[in-house]
Amino acid sequence: MNIEGKIGYLFCQREPLTRALTRKAFANEQRQRKVPCEDQEIYATLGDAVLKTVLVDLLIRHGASTPDEITRRKRDLEREEVLARVGRELGIGPHIHLGVGERRQGADNEPYVLAETMEAIIGAIFIDGGYRAAEERITAWFQRLLSQEG
């Protein structure tokens, strides 16, 4: 199955997905070869903000009733380990464009790489399809976790 099938979102434009899957080390290696290449960092920053917004909304809809409860539960859901688990469940690792050193180290299974890439994918979905598209995917990915952690 291709990456779009795994994450459950079909991109209108391919560039945001490619960028979301591109680690900084890989992009630097490409640029050294004079191949234009953008990395995922900015998309990860955007995706982090979108994720926080959607999680707060979902938590309120799932009964969180105080700012402290929302903050605590959101913090638990957006932890690196949780995002990495979602990324593993979706099978994104083999699709990440890693630098040579990262590939040798097996970084496609490292929690921080999976978590950053998940945030970048969220950012790419937001850029490609808007808030609603990102909200739908985050809701689908986190539904079981929201039910469990309640």
GUMAR-629902 format. One record per residue (C-alpha): x, y, z. Coordinates in Angstrom, 2 decimals. Example, Ala and Ser with C-alpha at 12.3 -4.5 7.8 and 13.67 -1.06 7.14 Angstrom:
2
ATOM     east    north       up
ATOM    12.30    -4.50     7.80
ATOM    13.67    -1.06     7.14
end
This chain:
150
ATOM     east    north       up
ATOM     0.00     0.00     0.00
ATOM     1.29     3.47    -0.81
ATOM     1.73     6.16     1.85
ATOM    -1.51     7.93     0.96
ATOM    -3.44     4.70     1.48
ATOM    -1.70     4.16     4.81
ATOM    -2.47     7.63     6.16
ATOM    -5.93     7.74     4.62
ATOM    -5.52    10.95     2.66
ATOM    -5.14    11.45    -1.08
ATOM    -3.11    14.57    -1.84
ATOM    -4.23    16.94    -4.59
ATOM    -0.63    18.13    -4.92
ATOM     2.29    15.73    -4.43
ATOM     4.85    18.32    -3.26
ATOM     3.52    18.79     0.30
ATOM     3.61    15.03     0.95
ATOM     7.12    14.68    -0.49
ATOM     8.35    17.55     1.65
ATOM     6.66    16.16     4.76
ATOM     8.52    12.89     4.29
ATOM    11.93    14.53     3.70
ATOM    14.32    14.75     6.64
ATOM    16.78    17.63     6.84
ATOM    19.82    15.35     6.36
ATOM    18.38    13.96     3.11
ATOM    17.54    17.45     1.84
ATOM    21.07    18.66     2.64
ATOM    22.57    15.71     0.75
ATOM    20.37    16.51    -2.25
ATOM    21.32    20.19    -2.20
ATOM    25.02    19.21    -2.10
ATOM    24.34    17.40    -5.38
ATOM    22.73    20.62    -6.70
ATOM    19.26    19.04    -6.55
ATOM    16.67    21.44    -5.07
ATOM    15.08    19.83    -2.02
ATOM    13.05    21.15     0.90
ATOM    12.88    19.41     4.27
ATOM    10.01    18.73     6.63
ATOM    10.93    21.11     9.48
ATOM     8.52    23.94     8.67
ATOM     5.68    21.50     7.98
ATOM     6.37    19.80    11.33
ATOM     6.04    23.17    13.07
ATOM     2.73    23.83    11.31
ATOM     1.52    20.28    11.97
ATOM     2.31    20.61    15.67
ATOM     0.09    23.70    15.88
ATOM    -2.75    22.06    13.94
ATOM    -2.47    18.91    16.07
ATOM    -2.73    20.94    19.29
ATOM    -5.81    22.78    18.01
ATOM    -7.58    19.62    16.87
ATOM    -6.75    17.75    20.07
ATOM    -8.15    20.54    22.25
ATOM   -11.35    20.49    20.21
ATOM   -11.59    16.69    20.38
ATOM   -10.95    16.65    24.12
ATOM   -13.73    19.17    24.71
ATOM   -16.06    17.04    22.58
ATOM   -14.99    13.98    24.58
ATOM   -15.97    15.60    27.87
ATOM   -12.87    17.41    29.11
ATOM   -14.37    20.23    31.15
ATOM   -11.54    22.26    32.70
ATOM    -8.49    23.97    31.24
ATOM    -6.24    21.84    33.49
ATOM    -7.83    18.61    32.29
ATOM    -7.56    19.67    28.64
ATOM    -3.91    20.67    29.08
ATOM    -3.00    17.41    30.85
ATOM    -4.79    15.13    28.40
ATOM    -3.52    17.04    25.35
ATOM     0.05    16.83    26.67
ATOM    -0.35    13.06    27.08
ATOM    -1.74    12.62    23.55
ATOM     0.87    14.76    21.77
ATOM     3.89    13.11    23.43
ATOM     6.64    11.90    21.12
ATOM     6.00     8.26    22.07
ATOM     2.30     8.53    21.18
ATOM     2.95    10.22    17.84
ATOM     5.63     7.62    17.08
ATOM     3.18     4.80    17.88
ATOM     0.61     6.32    15.52
ATOM     3.32     6.59    12.84
ATOM     4.33     2.95    13.35
ATOM     0.71     1.80    13.19
ATOM     0.29     3.70     9.92
ATOM     3.55     2.27     8.58
ATOM     5.15     5.57     7.59
ATOM     8.75     4.59     8.40
ATOM     9.71     3.04     5.04
ATOM     8.42     6.14     3.23
ATOM    10.62     8.66     5.08
ATOM    13.48    10.11     3.02
ATOM    16.49     9.77     5.33
ATOM    20.06    10.92     5.01
ATOM    22.71     8.23     4.56
ATOM    23.74     8.31     8.22
ATOM    20.14     8.24     9.43
ATOM    19.41     5.26     7.20
ATOM    22.44     3.37     8.59
ATOM    21.20     4.03    12.12
ATOM    17.66     2.84    11.34
ATOM    16.22     6.26    12.08
ATOM    12.97     5.41    10.28
ATOM    11.98     3.56    13.46
ATOM    13.24     6.15    15.96
ATOM    10.43     7.79    17.98
ATOM    11.63    11.37    17.38
ATOM    11.84    10.80    13.60
ATOM     8.41     9.17    13.44
ATOM     6.87    11.88    15.66
ATOM     8.37    14.75    13.64
ATOM     7.29    13.11    10.41
ATOM     3.73    12.66    11.71
ATOM     3.63    16.36    12.56
ATOM     4.99    17.19     9.10
ATOM     2.35    14.97     7.48
ATOM    -0.35    16.80     9.44
ATOM     1.12    20.11     8.22
ATOM     1.16    18.83     4.63
ATOM    -2.47    17.69     4.84
ATOM    -3.39    21.12     6.23
ATOM    -1.60    22.86     3.36
ATOM    -3.10    20.55     0.73
ATOM    -6.65    20.14     2.02
ATOM    -7.21    22.69     4.77
ATOM    -8.24    22.45     8.39
ATOM   -11.14    20.07     7.84
ATOM    -8.97    17.49     6.06
ATOM    -6.34    17.61     8.81
ATOM    -9.02    17.40    11.50
ATOM   -10.56    14.31     9.88
ATOM    -7.24    12.46     9.72
ATOM    -6.18    13.40    13.26
ATOM    -9.61    12.35    14.56
ATOM    -9.31     8.98    12.82
ATOM    -5.76     8.41    14.05
ATOM    -6.47     9.40    17.66
ATOM   -10.04     8.10    18.12
ATOM    -9.00     4.90    19.88
ATOM    -6.49     6.73    22.07
ATOM    -9.09     9.32    23.07
ATOM   -11.49     6.55    24.07
ATOM    -8.82     4.67    26.06
ATOM    -7.32     7.59    27.93
ATOM   -10.62     9.24    28.89
end
